[in-house]
Amino acid sequence: PPPQSTRPKPSRKSPIQKESIPRSEQSAISPALLDFLADHRFLNGTETMLIDLDRCTRCDDCVRACATTHDGNPRFIRQGPAHDHIMVANPCMHCVDPVCMIGCPTGAIARDLDSGAVRINDRTCIGCATCANSCPYHAIRMVEIREPSGAYYVDAATQLPIAKATKCDLCAAQLTGPACQAACPHDALVRIDLGNLAGLANWVAR
């Protein structure tokens, strides 16, 4: 028989069941916060960006770090729904069940077997926008791509700029991980698995 994979699978536990939450974590994670996360289906995220609005100074160092890492093109906008002082920003959350992968005609969007991150292969993306239209979190954008000289790539038939899907790739080329989190000077931003209640509780109560 083929060898079994030893790679751990994403957790499928639901953090909205209060009886499953240790007392030490219940005091840090309010029922209202859990309801907010559940109502917006954010519990699907394994690398969700949370921003503490009490600490965030709106300096946008996180966005600039993302742009620097991706040839001047940031992969997210610092905005999103908020509960109290916690914002869930709009970068890709690298979901447990990524519906964006359904229907891609070329298989350009797929989960990385090593890291579990959901990534787009620029070479095989044809710009059909199927993934962008499927994402319920608006985390995938269609962006007109440029040549190294700065000029737009143009479709030979229509002479219009070619757009391709783009999203957070967790800074795959960086050994230090997501540049957005590393760049925040106020410890206001975190990328977190919302299925990990202990991690969420520690961040909220820090």
C-alpha positions as CSV (number, residue, x, y, z in Angstrom):
1,P,0.0,0.0,0.0
2,P,1.2,3.6,-0.6
3,P,2.9,5.3,2.4
4,Q,0.7,7.4,4.6
5,S,1.3,11.1,4.8
6,T,2.7,12.4,8.1
7,R,1.7,16.0,7.4
8,P,-0.9,17.2,10.0
9,K,-4.2,18.1,8.6
10,P,-5.8,21.5,9.4
11,S,-7.9,21.4,12.5
12,R,-11.7,21.2,12.0
13,K,-12.7,21.9,15.6
14,S,-15.4,24.5,16.0
15,P,-14.4,27.2,18.6
16,I,-18.0,28.4,19.0
17,Q,-19.0,25.6,21.5
18,K,-18.4,27.2,24.8
19,E,-18.2,23.9,26.8
20,S,-15.1,23.0,24.7
21,I,-13.3,26.2,25.7
22,P,-11.1,26.0,28.8
23,R,-12.0,28.5,31.6
24,S,-8.7,30.4,31.1
25,E,-9.6,31.0,27.5
26,Q,-13.3,31.9,28.1
27,S,-12.2,35.0,30.0
28,A,-10.1,36.3,27.1
29,I,-12.5,35.4,24.2
30,S,-15.9,36.9,24.7
31,P,-19.0,35.2,23.4
32,A,-19.6,38.3,21.3
33,L,-16.3,38.0,19.6
34,L,-16.9,34.3,18.8
35,D,-20.3,35.2,17.4
36,F,-18.8,37.8,15.2
37,L,-16.1,35.4,13.9
38,A,-18.7,32.7,13.3
39,D,-21.3,35.0,11.7
40,H,-18.7,36.1,9.1
41,R,-17.4,32.6,8.6
42,F,-13.9,33.7,9.6
43,L,-13.4,30.4,11.6
44,N,-12.5,28.9,8.3
45,G,-9.2,30.7,8.2
46,T,-5.9,29.2,9.1
47,E,-3.8,32.4,8.5
48,T,-6.3,35.1,9.3
49,M,-5.0,38.6,9.7
50,L,-6.2,40.2,12.9
51,I,-5.4,43.9,13.7
52,D,-5.7,45.4,17.2
53,L,-7.2,48.8,16.4
54,D,-6.2,50.1,19.8
55,R,-2.5,49.5,18.9
56,C,-2.6,50.2,15.2
57,T,-1.5,53.8,14.3
58,R,-2.6,53.4,10.6
59,C,1.0,53.9,9.5
60,D,0.5,51.2,6.8
61,D,4.0,49.7,7.3
62,C,2.3,46.4,6.9
63,V,1.0,47.3,3.4
64,R,4.3,48.8,2.4
65,A,6.2,45.6,3.5
66,C,3.8,43.5,1.5
67,A,4.4,45.7,-1.6
68,T,8.1,45.6,-1.2
69,T,8.0,41.8,-1.1
70,H,5.9,41.6,-4.2
71,D,7.5,43.9,-6.7
72,G,5.7,47.0,-5.6
73,N,2.2,45.4,-5.6
74,P,0.6,44.9,-2.2
75,R,-1.5,41.7,-1.9
76,F,-4.0,43.2,0.5
77,I,-5.7,46.4,1.7
78,R,-5.8,47.3,5.4
79,Q,-9.6,47.2,5.8
80,G,-12.3,44.7,6.8
81,P,-15.1,44.2,9.3
82,A,-14.4,44.8,13.0
83,H,-15.7,43.8,16.4
84,D,-14.9,46.2,19.2
85,H,-11.2,46.9,18.7
86,I,-10.4,43.8,16.6
87,M,-10.4,44.1,12.8
88,V,-10.3,41.1,10.4
89,A,-8.4,42.5,7.5
90,N,-8.9,41.3,3.9
91,P,-5.8,39.3,3.0
92,C,-6.3,35.6,2.0
93,M,-7.0,33.5,5.1
94,H,-5.8,30.3,3.5
95,C,-9.0,28.5,4.5
96,V,-9.5,25.0,5.8
97,D,-12.0,24.6,2.9
98,P,-10.9,27.0,0.2
99,V,-13.9,27.4,-2.2
100,C,-11.7,29.5,-4.5
101,M,-10.0,26.3,-5.7
102,I,-13.3,25.0,-7.1
103,G,-13.7,25.4,-10.8
104,C,-10.3,26.8,-11.7
105,P,-10.0,25.6,-15.4
106,T,-6.2,25.3,-15.3
107,G,-5.5,24.3,-11.7
108,A,-3.6,27.5,-11.2
109,I,-4.8,27.9,-7.7
110,A,-3.9,25.1,-5.3
111,R,-2.8,24.2,-1.8
112,D,0.9,24.0,-1.3
113,L,1.7,20.4,-0.1
114,D,4.5,21.5,2.3
115,S,3.0,24.6,4.0
116,G,-0.7,24.2,3.4
117,A,-0.9,27.7,2.0
118,V,-3.3,28.4,-0.9
119,R,-1.3,29.9,-3.8
120,I,-1.8,31.0,-7.4
121,N,0.6,30.0,-10.1
122,D,1.0,33.1,-12.2
123,R,2.2,31.1,-15.2
124,T,-0.9,29.0,-15.5
125,C,-3.5,31.6,-14.4
126,I,-5.5,32.7,-17.4
127,G,-7.3,35.6,-15.7
128,C,-10.8,34.1,-15.9
129,A,-11.6,35.5,-12.4
130,T,-13.3,32.2,-11.3
131,C,-11.4,32.2,-8.0
132,A,-11.9,35.9,-7.3
133,N,-15.7,35.5,-7.9
134,S,-15.8,32.4,-5.6
135,C,-14.0,33.9,-2.6
136,P,-16.6,35.0,0.0
137,Y,-14.0,37.2,1.7
138,H,-13.0,39.3,-1.3
139,A,-9.4,38.3,-0.7
140,I,-8.5,37.7,-4.4
141,R,-8.2,40.6,-6.8
142,M,-7.8,40.8,-10.6
143,V,-4.7,42.9,-11.3
144,E,-3.3,44.1,-14.6
145,I,0.2,42.7,-14.9
146,R,3.3,44.5,-16.1
147,E,6.5,43.7,-17.9
148,P,9.8,44.3,-16.0
149,S,10.0,47.6,-17.8
150,G,6.7,48.7,-16.3
151,A,4.6,48.4,-19.4
152,Y,1.4,46.4,-19.3
153,Y,1.2,43.0,-20.9
154,V,-1.4,43.4,-23.6
155,D,-3.7,40.8,-25.2
156,A,-2.7,40.4,-28.9
157,A,-6.3,40.1,-30.0
158,T,-8.0,42.9,-28.0
159,Q,-4.9,45.1,-27.3
160,L,-6.2,45.4,-23.7
161,P,-4.1,44.9,-20.6
162,I,-4.0,41.4,-19.3
163,A,-5.3,40.9,-15.7
164,K,-4.5,37.9,-13.5
165,A,-5.7,36.8,-10.1
166,T,-3.5,37.9,-7.2
167,K,-3.7,37.2,-3.4
168,C,-1.6,36.8,-0.3
169,D,0.9,34.0,-0.6
170,L,2.2,34.3,3.0
171,C,5.5,35.7,1.5
172,A,6.5,32.3,0.2
173,A,10.0,33.6,-0.9
174,Q,10.8,34.8,2.7
175,L,12.1,32.5,5.3
176,T,10.9,34.9,8.0
177,G,7.3,34.4,7.0
178,P,4.6,37.1,6.3
179,A,6.3,40.5,5.9
180,C,3.1,42.3,7.1
181,Q,3.3,40.9,10.6
182,A,7.1,41.3,10.9
183,A,6.8,45.0,9.8
184,C,4.3,46.1,12.4
185,P,6.1,48.4,14.9
186,H,3.4,48.2,17.5
187,D,2.6,44.4,17.6
188,A,-0.9,45.3,16.4
189,L,-1.0,42.6,13.7
190,V,-1.0,38.9,13.7
191,R,-1.6,36.0,11.3
192,I,-3.5,33.4,13.2
193,D,-5.3,30.1,12.9
194,L,-8.8,30.8,14.2
195,G,-9.2,27.1,14.9
196,N,-6.6,27.5,17.6
197,L,-8.5,28.9,20.6
198,A,-5.4,29.0,22.8
199,G,-3.5,31.1,20.3
200,L,-6.5,33.5,19.8
201,A,-6.9,33.8,23.6
202,N,-3.3,34.6,24.2
203,W,-3.3,37.2,21.5
204,V,-6.5,38.9,22.7
205,A,-5.2,38.9,26.4
206,R,-1.6,39.9,25.7
